[in-house]
Amino acid sequence: MIRTQIQLTEEQSQTLKEMAQERGVSMAELIRQSIDNFIRTRNQPTLEEKRRRALSIVGQFASGVPDLSTEHDRYLAEVYGDFGN
């Protein structure tokens, strides 16, 4: 491992100490886990990008069922049956 030094605010330090103690790990381990998570998710789309992508397909597909938006529960019950009982 490579030793490095960082500066934290008082609040960051206190919160990390509490979290580390709750999880039974060192602050250094908690910081390493956080960095691993940051690296792993760095190329994932942001929430705004996910919304943009989802909205870009709205209206592009049709079921051919004119009342699907209002009767979806009935159609699901017909297909899957009554799982609740």
N, C-alpha and C positions, 0 to 999 in steps of 0.2 A: 504494500500500500504506500501511497505517497502522502506525506504529511503536508497539510495546508492550514492556513490561518484565515478565518473570516471574522467580520465584525457584525454583531447582532444588536438590535435595539434591546433595551431592558425588557420590554414586553415580549419580544420574540424569544429571548433567552429564558424567561420565566415560563412561558407557554411550552417551549420545548422540554424544559426540565420536568414539568408536570406530565406531559405526554409520555416522555421516556420512562418516568417512574411508573405510570399507569400500565405501560406495555411491558415493563420489565426489561428494557434495553437501555443502552447508553444513548446520550445525546448524539454522539458521533454516528451510531448505527441508525438512529432516526433520520439524521441528515443524509446519510448515504442512501437510505430507502427513498427519501424524498427526491434526491437527485436521480436515482434510477427511474422513478415514476415520471419525473419531468422529461428525461431523455426518451423514455418509451412512448410518451404521448406527444412529443414535439411536432410530429408530422400529422397528427390527427386534426380533422377540420374543427374549427371553432363552432360554438353553438349557433352563432349567426350564419356561418356557412352551411351548417346542417339544416337550419330553417330555410335558407335560400334554396337549397337543393330540393327539399320537400315541397316547397311552394311551386317550384318550377314544373312539377309533374301534375299539379292539381288540374283536373279537367281533361287530362289526356287519355283517359280510359273510360269506357262506358260498359255497364253491366247489362244494359238492355232491359233492366227491371225499373220501371218508372217510379215506384214507391219504395225503393230500397233504403233511402235515407230515413224515412219515417217508420218503416216496418222491419228494420234490420233484426230486431229481437225475434220476431215471429219467424223470419226466414232461418235464423240460426237454430231456433227450437226445432223447426222442421228437419233441418239437416242433421243436427247432433242429438236430438231427442231431449228428454228431460233428465239431465245429469244430477239435478238437486235432490231427487227422491229415489 
